[in-house]
Amino acid sequence: MRTQVAITIDTEFSVAGAFADPERRRPIGEANVTCPVGGREQGLGFLLDTFARHGTSATFFVEALQTAWFGDEPMGAIVERILGAGQDVQLHLHPCWTAFRDPDWRSLLAGGHPDDNCDGRATAELVVLIEEGRAALQRMGASKPIALRTGNLRSDRNIYRAMAACGLPLASNVGLGLNRPHDPALRLRGGRHWIEGVMEVPVLSYGQLAIGSQPADRLFTITATSTAETEGLLWAAREAGAQTIVLLTHPFEFIKGDRLDPARQRVNRINQRRLERLCAFLADHDGEFESASFAQAARGWLAAPDEPEPRLHAPLLPVLGRMVENKANDLIPAL
Ligand SMILES: [Zn+2]
């Protein structure tokens, strides 16, 4: 059996400081996903081209509550392109966007920024958020989603209860390297787990030697993980018998510089090379690994029992190499 690698892309617009400075800042729409630099799309366009070149299947978790500010059209055009490229679209939710439905949203900010987390809410409230997001995604042209990723990788049991009530069978809400759920049973590094009638497939978190102030659990993302670490982790996953590995990325990980000022953005060549190399690796080792979207894998996952979390560790030398590479990438604009 091949090891599934699910590349997931959280595809979202940005509030871009509009809650902190409502007079001068405005949310950023399409450019937060297309990420143009020098007239070329280094975000979505780069991703779709790279996947097409290597025959990679991926899942785009598309944020749908931003329609409160932008309407359906801008993300609808993006959804059309993703589906046109033969890739999978599923649901991503950042509840903070619902604040814009109130015409008086600026004055409400005096009471604090809107809550962007899905956890800590009543099940009935979550059912409404999920149904609103799902309806928006379908208005944009997507078919009925089967999977949810909560914004900021937040999870609690009410989220799974609400998903079950909505008939949404797959989740990828857990990423221990980013957020530790209050419920110890939800602190999952990977694998696949039935929770309240929903199958949770967490973003992989892997161990690294504690160096300086770095946390012990590291989230598997393009920005966090170098090519050497990624390949080491994938072989270790196969060795350990892990069936499914989930990686998280965003279109804006492939540019760098000032996110609020398009003129000061640059191509993030190191991160682009990491994605290229990952897709090439999966194609070159298609006897051992396969790229799998959530839509493609759903039937097998939903027919199976829990799969335990793998305890994977990045090998030391690639970790040290990545620390140097990431630091240089931050400091040197041309890299
Ligand atoms: Zn998000």
py3Dmol code that shows the C-alpha trace and the ligand (Angstrom):
import py3Dmol

protein = """\
ATOM      1  CA  MET A   1       0.000   0.000   0.000  1.00  0.00           C
ATOM      2  CA  ARG A   2       1.334   3.418  -0.974  1.00  0.00           C
ATOM      3  CA  THR A   3       1.733   6.176   1.629  1.00  0.00           C
ATOM      4  CA  GLN A   4      -0.749   8.953   0.928  1.00  0.00           C
ATOM      5  CA  VAL A   5       0.547  12.513   0.993  1.00  0.00           C
ATOM      6  CA  ALA A   6      -2.282  15.038   1.171  1.00  0.00           C
ATOM      7  CA  ILE A   7      -1.063  18.501   0.183  1.00  0.00           C
ATOM      8  CA  THR A   8      -3.584  21.021   1.525  1.00  0.00           C
ATOM      9  CA  ILE A   9      -3.673  24.718   0.692  1.00  0.00           C
ATOM     10  CA  ASP A  10      -5.613  27.101   2.939  1.00  0.00           C
ATOM     11  CA  THR A  11      -6.966  29.548   0.386  1.00  0.00           C
ATOM     12  CA  GLU A  12      -8.143  32.723   2.035  1.00  0.00           C
ATOM     13  CA  PHE A  13      -8.412  36.477   1.841  1.00  0.00           C
ATOM     14  CA  SER A  14      -6.833  38.652   4.529  1.00  0.00           C
ATOM     15  CA  VAL A  15      -8.414  41.066   7.002  1.00  0.00           C
ATOM     16  CA  ALA A  16      -5.040  42.835   6.639  1.00  0.00           C
ATOM     17  CA  GLY A  17      -5.238  44.903   9.789  1.00  0.00           C
ATOM     18  CA  ALA A  18      -8.757  46.275   9.163  1.00  0.00           C
ATOM     19  CA  PHE A  19      -9.818  45.369  12.697  1.00  0.00           C
ATOM     20  CA  ALA A  20      -6.726  47.011  14.223  1.00  0.00           C
ATOM     21  CA  ASP A  21      -6.935  50.153  12.059  1.00  0.00           C
ATOM     22  CA  PRO A  22     -10.396  50.334  10.474  1.00  0.00           C
ATOM     23  CA  GLU A  23      -9.892  53.844   9.108  1.00  0.00           C
ATOM     24  CA  ARG A  24      -6.772  53.149   7.072  1.00  0.00           C
ATOM     25  CA  ARG A  25      -6.680  49.401   6.419  1.00  0.00           C
ATOM     26  CA  ARG A  26      -8.926  47.412   4.130  1.00  0.00           C
ATOM     27  CA  PRO A  27      -9.106  43.637   3.653  1.00  0.00           C
ATOM     28  CA  ILE A  28      -7.010  42.219   0.800  1.00  0.00           C
ATOM     29  CA  GLY A  29      -8.879  39.927  -1.580  1.00  0.00           C
ATOM     30  CA  GLU A  30      -7.688  38.215  -4.748  1.00  0.00           C
ATOM     31  CA  ALA A  31      -4.052  39.389  -4.369  1.00  0.00           C
ATOM     32  CA  ASN A  32      -3.761  37.398  -1.116  1.00  0.00           C
ATOM     33  CA  VAL A  33      -4.323  34.228  -3.172  1.00  0.00           C
ATOM     34  CA  THR A  34      -2.827  35.048  -6.573  1.00  0.00           C
ATOM     35  CA  CYS A  35       0.228  36.790  -5.015  1.00  0.00           C
ATOM     36  CA  PRO A  36       1.417  38.681  -8.125  1.00  0.00           C
ATOM     37  CA  VAL A  37       5.089  39.690  -8.312  1.00  0.00           C
ATOM     38  CA  GLY A  38       6.391  41.412 -11.437  1.00  0.00           C
ATOM     39  CA  GLY A  39       3.208  40.608 -13.362  1.00  0.00           C
ATOM     40  CA  ARG A  40       3.273  36.864 -12.605  1.00  0.00           C
ATOM     41  CA  GLU A  41       1.160  34.892 -10.172  1.00  0.00           C
ATOM     42  CA  GLN A  42       3.539  33.425  -7.628  1.00  0.00           C
ATOM     43  CA  GLY A  43       0.758  32.062  -5.394  1.00  0.00           C
ATOM     44  CA  LEU A  44      -2.228  30.296  -6.981  1.00  0.00           C
ATOM     45  CA  GLY A  45      -0.805  30.318 -10.523  1.00  0.00           C
ATOM     46  CA  PHE A  46       2.495  28.855  -9.331  1.00  0.00           C
ATOM     47  CA  LEU A  47       0.687  26.157  -7.322  1.00  0.00           C
ATOM     48  CA  LEU A  48      -1.636  25.067 -10.132  1.00  0.00           C
ATOM     49  CA  ASP A  49       1.217  25.034 -12.699  1.00  0.00           C
ATOM     50  CA  THR A  50       3.472  23.012 -10.387  1.00  0.00           C
ATOM     51  CA  PHE A  51       0.746  20.463  -9.627  1.00  0.00           C
ATOM     52  CA  ALA A  52      -0.116  20.143 -13.330  1.00  0.00           C
ATOM     53  CA  ARG A  53       3.535  19.632 -14.292  1.00  0.00           C
ATOM     54  CA  HIS A  54       4.036  16.791 -11.809  1.00  0.00           C
ATOM     55  CA  GLY A  55       0.542  15.261 -11.886  1.00  0.00           C
ATOM     56  CA  THR A  56      -0.019  16.141  -8.207  1.00  0.00           C
ATOM     57  CA  SER A  57      -3.471  16.014  -6.604  1.00  0.00           C
ATOM     58  CA  ALA A  58      -4.132  18.543  -3.844  1.00  0.00           C
ATOM     59  CA  THR A  59      -6.960  19.939  -1.724  1.00  0.00           C
ATOM     60  CA  PHE A  60      -7.664  23.658  -1.530  1.00  0.00           C
ATOM     61  CA  PHE A  61      -9.515  24.523   1.692  1.00  0.00           C
ATOM     62  CA  VAL A  62     -11.329  27.660   0.527  1.00  0.00           C
ATOM     63  CA  GLU A  63     -12.440  30.221   3.119  1.00  0.00           C
ATOM     64  CA  ALA A  64     -16.087  31.055   2.548  1.00  0.00           C
ATOM     65  CA  LEU A  65     -17.158  33.504   5.285  1.00  0.00           C
ATOM     66  CA  GLN A  66     -15.111  36.335   3.682  1.00  0.00           C
ATOM     67  CA  THR A  67     -18.149  36.725   1.396  1.00  0.00           C
ATOM     68  CA  ALA A  68     -19.503  38.997   4.174  1.00  0.00           C
ATOM     69  CA  TRP A  69     -17.012  41.625   2.932  1.00  0.00           C
ATOM     70  CA  PHE A  70     -16.227  40.635  -0.660  1.00  0.00           C
ATOM     71  CA  GLY A  71     -19.436  38.993  -1.913  1.00  0.00           C
ATOM     72  CA  ASP A  72     -19.211  35.772  -3.936  1.00  0.00           C
ATOM     73  CA  GLU A  73     -17.420  36.979  -7.049  1.00  0.00           C
ATOM     74  CA  PRO A  74     -13.675  37.260  -6.253  1.00  0.00           C
ATOM     75  CA  MET A  75     -13.334  33.877  -4.529  1.00  0.00           C
ATOM     76  CA  GLY A  76     -15.800  32.413  -7.033  1.00  0.00           C
ATOM     77  CA  ALA A  77     -13.342  33.157  -9.847  1.00  0.00           C
ATOM     78  CA  ILE A  78     -10.586  31.434  -7.844  1.00  0.00           C
ATOM     79  CA  VAL A  79     -12.749  28.378  -7.144  1.00  0.00           C
ATOM     80  CA  GLU A  80     -13.510  28.129 -10.861  1.00  0.00           C
ATOM     81  CA  ARG A  81      -9.781  28.077 -11.669  1.00  0.00           C
ATOM     82  CA  ILE A  82      -8.992  25.446  -9.013  1.00  0.00           C
ATOM     83  CA  LEU A  83     -11.787  23.165 -10.216  1.00  0.00           C
ATOM     84  CA  GLY A  84     -10.835  23.846 -13.838  1.00  0.00           C
ATOM     85  CA  ALA A  85      -7.329  22.589 -13.010  1.00  0.00           C
ATOM     86  CA  GLY A  86      -8.847  19.339 -11.734  1.00  0.00           C
ATOM     87  CA  GLN A  87      -8.033  20.006  -8.076  1.00  0.00           C
ATOM     88  CA  ASP A  88     -10.216  19.501  -5.000  1.00  0.00           C
ATOM     89  CA  VAL A  89     -12.101  22.313  -3.197  1.00  0.00           C
ATOM     90  CA  GLN A  90     -13.215  21.883   0.422  1.00  0.00           C
ATOM     91  CA  LEU A  91     -14.418  24.254   3.168  1.00  0.00           C
ATOM     92  CA  HIS A  92     -12.297  26.554   5.362  1.00  0.00           C
ATOM     93  CA  LEU A  93     -13.898  28.862   7.951  1.00  0.00           C
ATOM     94  CA  HIS A  94     -12.623  32.016   9.652  1.00  0.00           C
ATOM     95  CA  PRO A  95     -15.572  33.271  11.718  1.00  0.00           C
ATOM     96  CA  CYS A  96     -14.047  36.762  12.191  1.00  0.00           C
ATOM     97  CA  TRP A  97     -15.347  37.750   8.733  1.00  0.00           C
ATOM     98  CA  THR A  98     -18.962  37.620   9.944  1.00  0.00           C
ATOM     99  CA  ALA A  99     -18.263  40.844  11.900  1.00  0.00           C
ATOM    100  CA  PHE A 100     -18.461  42.759   8.599  1.00  0.00           C
ATOM    101  CA  ARG A 101     -22.141  41.888   8.262  1.00  0.00           C
ATOM    102  CA  ASP A 102     -22.901  44.563  10.837  1.00  0.00           C
ATOM    103  CA  PRO A 103     -22.894  47.976   9.117  1.00  0.00           C
ATOM    104  CA  ASP A 104     -21.689  49.340  12.445  1.00  0.00           C
ATOM    105  CA  TRP A 105     -18.665  46.971  12.567  1.00  0.00           C
ATOM    106  CA  ARG A 106     -16.152  49.774  13.187  1.00  0.00           C
ATOM    107  CA  SER A 107     -17.722  50.929  16.431  1.00  0.00           C
ATOM    108  CA  LEU A 108     -18.126  47.341  17.666  1.00  0.00           C
ATOM    109  CA  LEU A 109     -14.330  46.940  17.579  1.00  0.00           C
ATOM    110  CA  ALA A 110     -14.109  49.008  20.762  1.00  0.00           C
ATOM    111  CA  GLY A 111     -15.241  45.835  22.560  1.00  0.00           C
ATOM    112  CA  GLY A 112     -12.259  43.885  21.167  1.00  0.00           C
ATOM    113  CA  HIS A 113     -11.442  42.126  17.908  1.00  0.00           C
ATOM    114  CA  PRO A 114     -13.993  39.607  16.593  1.00  0.00           C
ATOM    115  CA  ASP A 115     -13.419  36.001  17.693  1.00  0.00           C
ATOM    116  CA  ASP A 116     -11.810  34.132  14.795  1.00  0.00           C
ATOM    117  CA  ASN A 117     -11.806  30.705  16.429  1.00  0.00           C
ATOM    118  CA  CYS A 118     -14.359  27.970  15.895  1.00  0.00           C
ATOM    119  CA  ASP A 119     -13.702  26.346  19.275  1.00  0.00           C
ATOM    120  CA  GLY A 120     -15.447  27.573  22.407  1.00  0.00           C
ATOM    121  CA  ARG A 121     -18.787  27.958  20.597  1.00  0.00           C
ATOM    122  CA  ALA A 122     -22.133  26.215  21.033  1.00  0.00           C
ATOM    123  CA  THR A 123     -22.902  23.395  18.597  1.00  0.00           C
ATOM    124  CA  ALA A 124     -25.971  25.205  17.244  1.00  0.00           C
ATOM    125  CA  GLU A 125     -23.895  28.310  16.490  1.00  0.00           C
ATOM    126  CA  LEU A 126     -21.302  26.180  14.680  1.00  0.00           C
ATOM    127  CA  VAL A 127     -24.026  24.500  12.626  1.00  0.00           C
ATOM    128  CA  VAL A 128     -25.078  27.947  11.374  1.00  0.00           C
ATOM    129  CA  LEU A 129     -21.475  28.941  10.506  1.00  0.00           C
ATOM    130  CA  ILE A 130     -20.860  25.666   8.662  1.00  0.00           C
ATOM    131  CA  GLU A 131     -24.111  25.897   6.728  1.00  0.00           C
ATOM    132  CA  GLU A 132     -23.455  29.523   5.767  1.00  0.00           C
ATOM    133  CA  GLY A 133     -19.941  28.678   4.596  1.00  0.00           C
ATOM    134  CA  ARG A 134     -21.074  25.609   2.723  1.00  0.00           C
ATOM    135  CA  ALA A 135     -23.861  27.547   0.966  1.00  0.00           C
ATOM    136  CA  ALA A 136     -21.371  30.267  -0.046  1.00  0.00           C
ATOM    137  CA  LEU A 137     -18.925  27.698  -1.422  1.00  0.00           C
ATOM    138  CA  GLN A 138     -21.675  26.075  -3.487  1.00  0.00           C
ATOM    139  CA  ARG A 139     -22.796  29.486  -4.810  1.00  0.00           C
ATOM    140  CA  MET A 140     -19.182  29.901  -5.965  1.00  0.00           C
ATOM    141  CA  GLY A 141     -19.515  26.762  -8.059  1.00  0.00           C
ATOM    142  CA  ALA A 142     -18.009  24.094  -5.787  1.00  0.00           C
ATOM    143  CA  SER A 143     -19.861  20.841  -5.257  1.00  0.00           C
ATOM    144  CA  LYS A 144     -21.112  20.065  -1.744  1.00  0.00           C
ATOM    145  CA  PRO A 145     -17.991  19.936   0.451  1.00  0.00           C
ATOM    146  CA  ILE A 146     -17.241  16.794   2.434  1.00  0.00           C
ATOM    147  CA  ALA A 147     -14.353  18.193   4.514  1.00  0.00           C
ATOM    148  CA  LEU A 148     -13.759  21.145   6.823  1.00  0.00           C
ATOM    149  CA  ARG A 149     -10.644  22.867   8.067  1.00  0.00           C
ATOM    150  CA  THR A 150     -11.261  25.377  10.849  1.00  0.00           C
ATOM    151  CA  GLY A 151      -9.316  28.647  10.766  1.00  0.00           C
ATOM    152  CA  ASN A 152      -6.170  28.682  12.927  1.00  0.00           C
ATOM    153  CA  LEU A 153      -6.431  24.869  13.289  1.00  0.00           C
ATOM    154  CA  ARG A 154      -8.729  25.073  16.307  1.00  0.00           C
ATOM    155  CA  SER A 155     -10.701  22.090  17.519  1.00  0.00           C
ATOM    156  CA  ASP A 156     -13.078  21.020  20.235  1.00  0.00           C
ATOM    157  CA  ARG A 157     -15.829  18.398  20.433  1.00  0.00           C
ATOM    158  CA  ASN A 158     -18.658  20.813  19.581  1.00  0.00           C
ATOM    159  CA  ILE A 159     -17.038  21.418  16.175  1.00  0.00           C
ATOM    160  CA  TYR A 160     -17.208  17.689  15.363  1.00  0.00           C
ATOM    161  CA  ARG A 161     -20.771  17.455  16.733  1.00  0.00           C
ATOM    162  CA  ALA A 162     -21.807  20.344  14.478  1.00  0.00           C
ATOM    163  CA  MET A 163     -20.043  18.758  11.506  1.00  0.00           C
ATOM    164  CA  ALA A 164     -21.860  15.468  12.120  1.00  0.00           C
ATOM    165  CA  ALA A 165     -25.178  17.328  12.351  1.00  0.00           C
ATOM    166  CA  CYS A 166     -24.395  18.997   8.993  1.00  0.00           C
ATOM    167  CA  GLY A 167     -23.382  15.734   7.321  1.00  0.00           C
ATOM    168  CA  LEU A 168     -19.768  16.836   6.864  1.00  0.00           C
ATOM    169  CA  PRO A 169     -17.811  13.605   7.413  1.00  0.00           C
ATOM    170  CA  LEU A 170     -14.120  14.664   7.147  1.00  0.00           C
ATOM    171  CA  ALA A 171     -12.095  17.137   9.200  1.00  0.00           C
ATOM    172  CA  SER A 172      -8.551  18.440   9.205  1.00  0.00           C
ATOM    173  CA  ASN A 173      -8.838  20.777  12.170  1.00  0.00           C
ATOM    174  CA  VAL A 174      -5.879  19.636  14.275  1.00  0.00           C
ATOM    175  CA  GLY A 175      -2.283  20.808  13.940  1.00  0.00           C
ATOM    176  CA  LEU A 176      -0.517  20.331  17.234  1.00  0.00           C
ATOM    177  CA  GLY A 177       2.539  22.323  16.154  1.00  0.00           C
ATOM    178  CA  LEU A 178       0.315  25.394  15.787  1.00  0.00           C
ATOM    179  CA  ASN A 179      -2.369  24.917  18.430  1.00  0.00           C
ATOM    180  CA  ARG A 180      -2.810  22.537  21.390  1.00  0.00           C
ATOM    181  CA  PRO A 181      -6.498  21.709  21.931  1.00  0.00           C
ATOM    182  CA  HIS A 182      -7.761  21.885  25.527  1.00  0.00           C
ATOM    183  CA  ASP A 183      -9.098  18.341  25.161  1.00  0.00           C
ATOM    184  CA  PRO A 184      -6.088  15.993  25.522  1.00  0.00           C
ATOM    185  CA  ALA A 185      -7.805  13.421  23.277  1.00  0.00           C
ATOM    186  CA  LEU A 186      -7.585  15.915  20.395  1.00  0.00           C
ATOM    187  CA  ARG A 187      -3.836  16.458  20.704  1.00  0.00           C
ATOM    188  CA  LEU A 188      -3.037  14.407  17.627  1.00  0.00           C
ATOM    189  CA  ARG A 189       0.141  14.484  15.554  1.00  0.00           C
ATOM    190  CA  GLY A 190      -1.291  12.709  12.523  1.00  0.00           C
ATOM    191  CA  GLY A 191      -3.046   9.469  11.603  1.00  0.00           C
ATOM    192  CA  ARG A 192      -6.842   9.335  11.209  1.00  0.00           C
ATOM    193  CA  HIS A 193      -9.304   9.436  14.105  1.00  0.00           C
ATOM    194  CA  TRP A 194     -13.076   9.086  14.522  1.00  0.00           C
ATOM    195  CA  ILE A 195     -14.321  11.900  16.774  1.00  0.00           C
ATOM    196  CA  GLU A 196     -18.044  12.376  17.457  1.00  0.00           C
ATOM    197  CA  GLY A 197     -18.856  10.568  14.215  1.00  0.00           C
ATOM    198  CA  VAL A 198     -16.418  12.604  12.069  1.00  0.00           C
ATOM    199  CA  MET A 199     -13.064  11.415  10.689  1.00  0.00           C
ATOM    200  CA  GLU A 200     -10.279  13.834  11.721  1.00  0.00           C
ATOM    201  CA  VAL A 201      -7.134  13.736   9.568  1.00  0.00           C
ATOM    202  CA  PRO A 202      -4.695  16.117  11.309  1.00  0.00           C
ATOM    203  CA  VAL A 203      -1.933  18.131   9.691  1.00  0.00           C
ATOM    204  CA  LEU A 204       1.256  16.261  10.567  1.00  0.00           C
ATOM    205  CA  SER A 205       3.233  17.497  13.551  1.00  0.00           C
ATOM    206  CA  TYR A 206       6.681  16.034  13.968  1.00  0.00           C
ATOM    207  CA  GLY A 207       9.308  16.119  16.644  1.00  0.00           C
ATOM    208  CA  GLN A 208      12.585  17.920  16.482  1.00  0.00           C
ATOM    209  CA  LEU A 209      15.408  18.183  18.945  1.00  0.00           C
ATOM    210  CA  ALA A 210      14.681  21.059  21.304  1.00  0.00           C
ATOM    211  CA  ILE A 211      17.109  23.711  20.087  1.00  0.00           C
ATOM    212  CA  GLY A 212      16.858  27.107  21.781  1.00  0.00           C
ATOM    213  CA  SER A 213      13.242  28.212  22.182  1.00  0.00           C
ATOM    214  CA  GLN A 214      11.779  26.085  19.378  1.00  0.00           C
ATOM    215  CA  PRO A 215       8.757  24.050  20.453  1.00  0.00           C
ATOM    216  CA  ALA A 216       9.079  20.278  20.365  1.00  0.00           C
ATOM    217  CA  ASP A 217       6.157  19.780  17.935  1.00  0.00           C
ATOM    218  CA  ARG A 218       6.673  21.291  14.499  1.00  0.00           C
ATOM    219  CA  LEU A 219       3.878  21.646  11.966  1.00  0.00           C
ATOM    220  CA  PHE A 220       4.560  20.129   8.529  1.00  0.00           C
ATOM    221  CA  THR A 221       4.395  23.161   6.216  1.00  0.00           C
ATOM    222  CA  ILE A 222       6.423  24.336   3.244  1.00  0.00           C
ATOM    223  CA  THR A 223       7.793  27.304   5.212  1.00  0.00           C
ATOM    224  CA  ALA A 224       8.689  25.237   8.281  1.00  0.00           C
ATOM    225  CA  THR A 225      10.209  22.202   6.607  1.00  0.00           C
ATOM    226  CA  SER A 226      13.137  21.990   4.200  1.00  0.00           C
ATOM    227  CA  THR A 227      13.358  19.520   1.329  1.00  0.00           C
ATOM    228  CA  ALA A 228      15.849  17.303   3.162  1.00  0.00           C
ATOM    229  CA  GLU A 229      13.616  17.213   6.251  1.00  0.00           C
ATOM    230  CA  THR A 230      10.525  16.524   4.138  1.00  0.00           C
ATOM    231  CA  GLU A 231      12.116  13.590   2.340  1.00  0.00           C
ATOM    232  CA  GLY A 232      13.503  12.249   5.631  1.00  0.00           C
ATOM    233  CA  LEU A 233      10.052  12.526   7.224  1.00  0.00           C
ATOM    234  CA  LEU A 234       8.281  10.831   4.317  1.00  0.00           C
ATOM    235  CA  TRP A 235      10.666   7.860   4.335  1.00  0.00           C
ATOM    236  CA  ALA A 236      10.356   7.651   8.141  1.00  0.00           C
ATOM    237  CA  ALA A 237       6.559   7.735   7.795  1.00  0.00           C
ATOM    238  CA  ARG A 238       6.693   4.870   5.304  1.00  0.00           C
ATOM    239  CA  GLU A 239       9.060   2.918   7.547  1.00  0.00           C
ATOM    240  CA  ALA A 240       6.650   3.416  10.480  1.00  0.00           C
ATOM    241  CA  GLY A 241       3.709   2.158   8.406  1.00  0.00           C
ATOM    242  CA  ALA A 242       1.904   5.531   8.433  1.00  0.00           C
ATOM    243  CA  GLN A 243      -0.833   5.518   5.790  1.00  0.00           C
ATOM    244  CA  THR A 244      -1.617   9.223   5.495  1.00  0.00           C
ATOM    245  CA  ILE A 245       0.516  12.353   5.875  1.00  0.00           C
ATOM    246  CA  VAL A 246      -1.067  15.830   5.639  1.00  0.00           C
ATOM    247  CA  LEU A 247       0.970  18.920   4.736  1.00  0.00           C
ATOM    248  CA  LEU A 248      -0.349  22.488   5.068  1.00  0.00           C
ATOM    249  CA  THR A 249       0.588  25.458   2.922  1.00  0.00           C
ATOM    250  CA  HIS A 250      -0.881  28.791   1.771  1.00  0.00           C
ATOM    251  CA  PRO A 251      -0.503  30.653  -1.555  1.00  0.00           C
ATOM    252  CA  PHE A 252       1.285  33.515   0.224  1.00  0.00           C
ATOM    253  CA  GLU A 253       4.080  31.187   1.424  1.00  0.00           C
ATOM    254  CA  PHE A 254       5.506  31.492  -2.090  1.00  0.00           C
ATOM    255  CA  ILE A 255       6.136  35.221  -1.848  1.00  0.00           C
ATOM    256  CA  LYS A 256       7.894  37.204   0.848  1.00  0.00           C
ATOM    257  CA  GLY A 257       8.349  40.814   1.881  1.00  0.00           C
ATOM    258  CA  ASP A 258       5.723  43.284   3.066  1.00  0.00           C
ATOM    259  CA  ARG A 259       2.343  41.539   2.808  1.00  0.00           C
ATOM    260  CA  LEU A 260       0.512  44.878   2.904  1.00  0.00           C
ATOM    261  CA  ASP A 261       2.553  46.486   0.116  1.00  0.00           C
ATOM    262  CA  PRO A 262       2.553  44.609  -3.240  1.00  0.00           C
ATOM    263  CA  ALA A 263       5.449  46.756  -4.507  1.00  0.00           C
ATOM    264  CA  ARG A 264       7.675  45.313  -1.787  1.00  0.00           C
ATOM    265  CA  GLN A 265       6.864  41.660  -2.318  1.00  0.00           C
ATOM    266  CA  ARG A 266       9.347  39.209  -3.801  1.00  0.00           C
ATOM    267  CA  VAL A 267       9.238  35.643  -5.047  1.00  0.00           C
ATOM    268  CA  ASN A 268      10.038  33.194  -2.240  1.00  0.00           C
ATOM    269  CA  ARG A 269      12.325  31.018  -4.334  1.00  0.00           C
ATOM    270  CA  ILE A 270      13.329  28.714  -1.499  1.00  0.00           C
ATOM    271  CA  ASN A 271       9.702  27.850  -0.707  1.00  0.00           C
ATOM    272  CA  GLN A 272       8.827  27.493  -4.402  1.00  0.00           C
ATOM    273  CA  ARG A 273      11.748  25.094  -4.808  1.00  0.00           C
ATOM    274  CA  ARG A 274      10.567  23.090  -1.771  1.00  0.00           C
ATOM    275  CA  LEU A 275       7.111  22.571  -3.315  1.00  0.00           C
ATOM    276  CA  GLU A 276       8.624  21.712  -6.719  1.00  0.00           C
ATOM    277  CA  ARG A 277      10.919  19.170  -5.103  1.00  0.00           C
ATOM    278  CA  LEU A 278       8.083  17.634  -3.070  1.00  0.00           C
ATOM    279  CA  CYS A 279       5.890  17.194  -6.154  1.00  0.00           C
ATOM    280  CA  ALA A 280       8.836  15.775  -8.119  1.00  0.00           C
ATOM    281  CA  PHE A 281       9.675  13.405  -5.234  1.00  0.00           C
ATOM    282  CA  LEU A 282       6.103  12.059  -5.164  1.00  0.00           C
ATOM    283  CA  ALA A 283       6.158  11.545  -8.937  1.00  0.00           C
ATOM    284  CA  ASP A 284       9.616   9.909  -8.856  1.00  0.00           C
ATOM    285  CA  HIS A 285       8.611   7.507  -6.047  1.00  0.00           C
ATOM    286  CA  ASP A 286       5.117   6.614  -7.163  1.00  0.00           C
ATOM    287  CA  GLY A 287       5.628   3.004  -6.144  1.00  0.00           C
ATOM    288  CA  GLU A 288       5.885   4.081  -2.505  1.00  0.00           C
ATOM    289  CA  PHE A 289       3.957   7.373  -2.304  1.00  0.00           C
ATOM    290  CA  GLU A 290       0.895   8.968  -3.881  1.00  0.00           C
ATOM    291  CA  SER A 291      -0.493  12.474  -3.711  1.00  0.00           C
ATOM    292  CA  ALA A 292      -4.111  12.232  -2.583  1.00  0.00           C
ATOM    293  CA  SER A 293      -6.820  14.873  -2.280  1.00  0.00           C
ATOM    294  CA  PHE A 294      -9.426  14.611   0.456  1.00  0.00           C
ATOM    295  CA  ALA A 295     -12.092  13.943  -2.201  1.00  0.00           C
ATOM    296  CA  GLN A 296     -10.048  11.073  -3.684  1.00  0.00           C
ATOM    297  CA  ALA A 297      -9.194   9.531  -0.316  1.00  0.00           C
ATOM    298  CA  ALA A 298     -12.587  10.031   1.367  1.00  0.00           C
ATOM    299  CA  ARG A 299     -14.117   6.683   0.527  1.00  0.00           C
ATOM    300  CA  GLY A 300     -11.162   4.688   1.899  1.00  0.00           C
ATOM    301  CA  TRP A 301     -10.817   6.840   5.002  1.00  0.00           C
ATOM    302  CA  LEU A 302     -14.516   6.683   5.856  1.00  0.00           C
ATOM    303  CA  ALA A 303     -14.588   2.906   5.506  1.00  0.00           C
ATOM    304  CA  ALA A 304     -11.629   2.423   7.852  1.00  0.00           C
ATOM    305  CA  PRO A 305     -11.113   2.447  11.610  1.00  0.00           C
ATOM    306  CA  ASP A 306      -8.711   4.812  13.385  1.00  0.00           C
ATOM    307  CA  GLU A 307      -5.134   4.914  12.213  1.00  0.00           C
ATOM    308  CA  PRO A 308      -2.713   5.716  15.063  1.00  0.00           C
ATOM    309  CA  GLU A 309      -0.678   8.915  15.047  1.00  0.00           C
ATOM    310  CA  PRO A 310       2.898   8.400  13.866  1.00  0.00           C
ATOM    311  CA  ARG A 311       5.676   9.700  16.115  1.00  0.00           C
ATOM    312  CA  LEU A 312       8.063  11.092  13.537  1.00  0.00           C
ATOM    313  CA  HIS A 313      11.262  13.022  14.099  1.00  0.00           C
ATOM    314  CA  ALA A 314      13.171  15.152  11.646  1.00  0.00           C
ATOM    315  CA  PRO A 315      16.791  14.004  11.392  1.00  0.00           C
ATOM    316  CA  LEU A 316      19.219  16.388  13.062  1.00  0.00           C
ATOM    317  CA  LEU A 317      21.448  17.441  10.160  1.00  0.00           C
ATOM    318  CA  PRO A 318      18.588  18.515   7.871  1.00  0.00           C
ATOM    319  CA  VAL A 319      17.081  20.443  10.822  1.00  0.00           C
ATOM    320  CA  LEU A 320      20.292  22.409  11.243  1.00  0.00           C
ATOM    321  CA  GLY A 321      20.479  22.977   7.480  1.00  0.00           C
ATOM    322  CA  ARG A 322      16.897  24.239   7.409  1.00  0.00           C
ATOM    323  CA  MET A 323      17.547  26.655  10.289  1.00  0.00           C
ATOM    324  CA  VAL A 324      20.335  28.220   8.254  1.00  0.00           C
ATOM    325  CA  GLU A 325      18.285  28.183   5.027  1.00  0.00           C
ATOM    326  CA  ASN A 326      15.200  29.789   6.623  1.00  0.00           C
ATOM    327  CA  LYS A 327      17.285  32.457   8.342  1.00  0.00           C
ATOM    328  CA  ALA A 328      19.018  33.339   5.063  1.00  0.00           C
ATOM    329  CA  ASN A 329      15.638  33.386   3.300  1.00  0.00           C
ATOM    330  CA  ASP A 330      14.344  35.916   5.840  1.00  0.00           C
ATOM    331  CA  LEU A 331      17.405  38.125   5.580  1.00  0.00           C
ATOM    332  CA  ILE A 332      18.212  38.073   1.856  1.00  0.00           C
ATOM    333  CA  PRO A 333      15.453  39.430  -0.419  1.00  0.00           C
ATOM    334  CA  ALA A 334      16.916  37.948  -3.633  1.00  0.00           C
ATOM    335  CA  LEU A 335      16.928  34.351  -2.360  1.00  0.00           C
TER     336      LEU A 335
END
"""
ligand_1 = """\
1
ZN
Zn -6.971 30.100 7.454
"""
view = py3Dmol.view(width=600, height=400)
view.addModel(protein, "pdb")
view.setStyle({"model": 0}, {"cartoon": {"style": "trace"}})
view.addModel(ligand_1, "xyz")
view.setStyle({"model": 1}, {"stick": {}})
view.zoomTo()
view.show()
